[in-house]
Amino acid sequence: MMDKDPFTMGRKGQGGTINCFSCSHFYITHEKTFPYGCGAMGFKSRLMPSREVFSSSGIECQAFSKKEGNPF
């Protein structure tokens, strides 16, 4: 079985959660306490934003927008 690349997997990552690395709204904050951010929802988090959304609301992130082109 081949390992899947998290940058090309799109909406669903491992375990059925949304892969923030493939979302155009995701960004790295470079803050130690809150390293990940979501531009669509306007928050920073210690966890991946999609996990934070799911733990708070019980539904998967509805703001996911797949990145176009090379994510690097």
SULDACOR-V542246 format. One record per residue. N is the residue number from 0. RES is the residue in one small letter. OMEGA is omega in whole degrees, -180 to 180 (* if undefined). Layout:
n->N res->RES omega->OMEGA
n->N res->RES omega->OMEGA
This chain:
n->0 res->m omega->-178
n->1 res->m omega->174
n->2 res->d omega->180
n->3 res->k omega->179
n->4 res->d omega->-177
n->5 res->p omega->-179
n->6 res->f omega->-177
n->7 res->t omega->-175
n->8 res->m omega->178
n->9 res->g omega->-172
n->10 res->r omega->-177
n->11 res->k omega->175
n->12 res->g omega->179
n->13 res->q omega->178
n->14 res->g omega->177
n->15 res->g omega->179
n->16 res->t omega->179
n->17 res->i omega->-178
n->18 res->n omega->-178
n->19 res->c omega->-180
n->20 res->f omega->179
n->21 res->s omega->-177
n->22 res->c omega->-180
n->23 res->s omega->-179
n->24 res->h omega->-177
n->25 res->f omega->174
n->26 res->y omega->177
n->27 res->i omega->-175
n->28 res->t omega->-175
n->29 res->h omega->173
n->30 res->e omega->-178
n->31 res->k omega->-175
n->32 res->t omega->180
n->33 res->f omega->-172
n->34 res->p omega->-176
n->35 res->y omega->-179
n->36 res->g omega->176
n->37 res->c omega->180
n->38 res->g omega->-179
n->39 res->a omega->-177
n->40 res->m omega->174
n->41 res->g omega->176
n->42 res->f omega->175
n->43 res->k omega->-174
n->44 res->s omega->172
n->45 res->r omega->-180
n->46 res->l omega->172
n->47 res->m omega->-178
n->48 res->p omega->180
n->49 res->s omega->177
n->50 res->r omega->178
n->51 res->e omega->179
n->52 res->v omega->-178
n->53 res->f omega->-179
n->54 res->s omega->180
n->55 res->s omega->-172
n->56 res->s omega->-177
n->57 res->g omega->176
n->58 res->i omega->179
n->59 res->e omega->-179
n->60 res->c omega->-180
n->61 res->q omega->-177
n->62 res->a omega->-178
n->63 res->f omega->176
n->64 res->s omega->-175
n->65 res->k omega->177
n->66 res->k omega->176
n->67 res->e omega->176
n->68 res->g omega->-177
n->69 res->n omega->-178
n->70 res->p omega->-178
n->71 res->f omega->*
